[in-house]
Amino acid sequence: KNYETIRRVRILFNKIYQYALYYEFTTKNYAENLKLNVKPEKQERKAFTSEEIEALWKCANNNPCVPIVLMLIYSGLRISELLSLKKEDVDFEQQCFNVRTSKTENGIRVVPIADKVLPFWLAFNEKSKCDYAVCTPDGQRLNYDNFTRRYWKPLMQELGMQHTIHETRHTCISLLVMADVNQTIIKKIVGHK
């Protein structure tokens, strides 16, 4: 098994032992001493090519996942940041949104909404029946597992692409660099130090 799978198994064992300790089924957490003998794989990130982005635009109206992918590419958001973004955090007048929940301190930021994807933001805002900015086709909150399983993986397979969700973020940075955007501005947009 790969590193991530083994790491998750260790986490599961640790939780089981914590439960067993709490209910006095055991006196020691043996999972604390488990060592991972597999090194994490350094995954090479590759940005979406201009042809792949073009292919996404061509099917943007036919697949509910594609607008989200394009919103990620043109904002530099982490998927977790987008899925936790609330409607109240989106300012259509200023054409930006406030990221209030992020993995890092620098991730708390204001991000502009690109003109190209503004119609997607507006459409989600209109059809969402929940407090969140992005929703399922029936207007409910979208979570990470649901997004990856029901939308991301089938879309990548359908389009013959091999990308991780995080590569949308990498693509945004690449596009900003190619457009000669100042490095400080890029860092502020994507929430880097």
C-alpha positions as CSV (number, residue, x, y, z in Angstrom):
1,K,0.0,0.0,0.0
2,N,1.1,3.6,-0.5
3,Y,2.1,6.0,2.3
4,E,-1.3,7.7,2.5
5,T,-3.2,4.5,2.9
6,I,-0.8,3.2,5.6
7,R,-1.0,6.5,7.4
8,R,-4.8,6.4,7.4
9,V,-4.7,2.8,8.8
10,R,-2.4,4.0,11.6
11,I,-4.8,6.8,12.4
12,L,-7.7,4.3,12.5
13,F,-5.8,2.0,14.8
14,N,-5.0,5.0,17.1
15,K,-8.7,5.9,17.3
16,I,-9.6,2.3,18.1
17,Y,-7.1,2.1,20.9
18,Q,-8.2,5.5,22.2
19,Y,-11.8,4.1,22.4
20,A,-10.5,0.9,24.0
21,L,-8.6,3.0,26.6
22,Y,-11.6,5.1,27.4
23,Y,-13.8,2.1,28.0
24,E,-10.9,0.3,29.8
25,F,-10.7,-2.6,27.3
26,T,-6.9,-2.1,27.3
27,T,-4.3,-0.3,29.3
28,K,-2.0,0.8,26.5
29,N,-2.3,2.4,23.1
30,Y,-0.1,0.2,21.0
31,A,-0.9,2.2,17.8
32,E,1.2,5.1,19.2
33,N,4.4,3.1,18.6
34,L,3.6,2.1,15.0
35,K,6.2,3.3,12.5
36,L,5.5,3.9,8.9
37,N,8.2,2.1,6.8
38,V,7.0,3.7,3.6
39,K,8.1,7.1,2.5
40,P,5.6,9.6,1.2
41,E,5.6,9.7,-2.6
42,K,6.6,13.1,-3.9
43,Q,3.9,13.7,-6.5
44,E,4.8,15.9,-9.4
45,R,2.2,18.5,-9.9
46,K,1.3,19.4,-13.4
47,A,-0.9,22.3,-14.4
48,F,-3.8,21.9,-16.8
49,T,-2.7,22.7,-20.3
50,S,-4.4,25.4,-22.4
51,E,-5.9,22.6,-24.5
52,E,-7.4,20.9,-21.3
53,I,-8.8,24.2,-20.1
54,E,-10.3,24.8,-23.5
55,A,-11.9,21.3,-23.3
56,L,-13.3,22.2,-19.9
57,W,-14.9,25.4,-21.3
58,K,-16.5,23.4,-24.1
59,C,-18.4,21.2,-21.7
60,A,-19.0,23.8,-19.0
61,N,-22.8,23.8,-19.7
62,N,-23.2,20.0,-19.9
63,N,-21.5,18.9,-16.7
64,P,-22.3,20.3,-13.2
65,C,-18.7,19.7,-12.1
66,V,-17.0,21.7,-14.8
67,P,-18.0,25.2,-13.5
68,I,-16.5,24.3,-10.1
69,V,-13.3,23.1,-11.7
70,L,-13.1,26.4,-13.7
71,M,-13.9,28.4,-10.6
72,L,-11.0,26.6,-8.9
73,I,-8.6,27.2,-11.8
74,Y,-9.4,30.9,-12.0
75,S,-9.3,31.6,-8.2
76,G,-6.4,29.5,-6.9
77,L,-8.7,28.2,-4.0
78,R,-8.1,24.9,-2.3
79,I,-11.2,22.7,-2.8
80,S,-11.8,22.8,1.0
81,E,-11.8,26.6,0.9
82,L,-14.3,26.7,-1.9
83,L,-16.6,24.1,-0.3
84,S,-16.6,25.9,3.1
85,L,-17.2,29.3,1.4
86,K,-20.6,30.8,2.4
87,K,-22.9,32.9,0.3
88,E,-22.4,35.8,2.7
89,D,-18.7,35.7,1.9
90,V,-19.2,36.5,-1.7
91,D,-19.4,40.2,-2.7
92,F,-20.8,40.5,-6.2
93,E,-20.6,44.3,-6.2
94,Q,-16.9,44.2,-5.5
95,Q,-16.5,41.0,-7.5
96,C,-14.6,39.2,-4.8
97,F,-15.0,36.8,-1.9
98,N,-13.6,36.4,1.6
99,V,-11.9,33.1,2.5
100,R,-12.5,32.8,6.2
101,T,-11.7,29.1,6.6
102,S,-8.3,27.9,5.4
103,K,-5.6,25.4,6.2
104,T,-3.0,28.2,6.8
105,E,-3.1,31.6,8.4
106,N,-2.1,33.2,5.1
107,G,-5.0,31.4,3.5
108,I,-7.5,33.9,5.2
109,R,-7.7,36.4,2.4
110,V,-9.8,38.3,-0.2
111,V,-9.8,36.8,-3.6
112,P,-11.0,38.5,-6.8
113,I,-13.6,36.7,-9.0
114,A,-12.4,36.5,-12.6
115,D,-14.8,37.9,-15.2
116,K,-14.7,34.6,-17.1
117,V,-16.2,32.6,-14.2
118,L,-18.5,35.3,-12.7
119,P,-21.5,33.7,-14.4
120,F,-20.8,30.4,-12.6
121,W,-20.7,32.2,-9.2
122,L,-23.9,34.0,-9.9
123,A,-25.6,30.7,-11.0
124,F,-24.6,28.9,-7.9
125,N,-25.8,31.8,-5.8
126,E,-29.2,31.7,-7.4
127,K,-29.8,27.9,-7.2
128,S,-28.3,27.2,-3.8
129,K,-30.9,26.3,-1.2
130,C,-28.2,26.3,1.6
131,D,-25.9,28.8,3.1
132,Y,-22.9,27.7,1.0
133,A,-21.7,29.4,-2.2
134,V,-21.3,26.1,-4.1
135,C,-23.9,23.4,-4.1
136,T,-25.0,20.2,-5.7
137,P,-27.3,20.3,-8.8
138,D,-30.3,20.1,-6.5
139,G,-29.1,23.1,-4.4
140,Q,-27.7,21.3,-1.3
141,R,-24.3,21.7,0.3
142,L,-21.5,19.9,-1.5
143,N,-18.8,18.0,0.5
144,Y,-15.3,16.9,-0.4
145,D,-16.1,13.2,-0.7
146,N,-19.2,13.7,-2.7
147,F,-17.4,16.1,-5.0
148,T,-14.4,13.8,-5.7
149,R,-16.4,10.6,-6.0
150,R,-19.5,11.8,-7.9
151,Y,-18.0,14.6,-9.9
152,W,-14.2,14.9,-10.1
153,K,-13.2,11.3,-10.8
154,P,-15.9,10.7,-13.5
155,L,-15.1,14.1,-15.1
156,M,-11.3,13.3,-15.3
157,Q,-12.1,9.9,-16.8
158,E,-14.7,11.3,-19.3
159,L,-12.2,13.9,-20.5
160,G,-9.2,11.6,-20.5
161,M,-7.3,13.8,-18.1
162,Q,-5.1,12.8,-15.1
163,H,-5.1,15.6,-12.6
164,T,-5.6,16.0,-8.9
165,I,-7.9,18.6,-7.5
166,H,-4.9,20.5,-6.1
167,E,-3.6,20.9,-9.6
168,T,-6.3,23.4,-10.3
169,R,-4.5,25.6,-7.7
170,H,-1.2,25.0,-9.4
171,T,-2.8,25.9,-12.7
172,C,-4.0,29.2,-11.4
173,I,-0.5,30.1,-10.2
174,S,1.0,29.1,-13.5
175,L,-1.6,31.2,-15.4
176,L,-0.8,34.2,-13.2
177,V,2.9,33.8,-13.7
178,M,2.5,33.6,-17.5
179,A,0.4,36.8,-17.3
180,D,3.4,38.5,-15.6
181,V,1.4,39.2,-12.4
182,N,3.6,40.4,-9.5
183,Q,4.8,37.6,-7.2
184,T,3.4,39.4,-4.1
185,I,0.0,39.7,-5.7
186,I,0.0,36.0,-6.7
187,K,0.9,35.1,-3.1
188,K,-1.9,37.2,-1.8
189,I,-4.5,35.7,-4.2
190,V,-3.6,32.1,-3.4
191,G,-2.7,32.6,0.2
192,H,1.0,31.8,0.3
193,K,3.5,33.3,2.7
